[in-house]
Amino acid sequence: MYNRRDFIIKIFRTFSLLSLAAISGYLLFGRKTEEACDFSFVCRNCKKQDNCSLPEAQAYQEKS
C-alpha cells in the first residue's frame, strides 16, 4: 500500500517522464515550416543537393 509521499513522488516522476518524451518527440519530428540547410556551407557533401532551392545550393550547382 502506498503512502501519500510515495504516491506524489511516483506521480511527479511519471509526469516528468511523459513531459520529457513529448518535448523530445516534438523536437525530433516537428515540422519545419521553411527550408533550411542542415550543413552551414558544405553543399558538395549534401544529399539534398539535387532538389535544393536555397540560393547557396543554386550558386554551387552553377559553379560545378
Long-range contacts (C-beta under 8 A, 24 or more apart in sequence): none
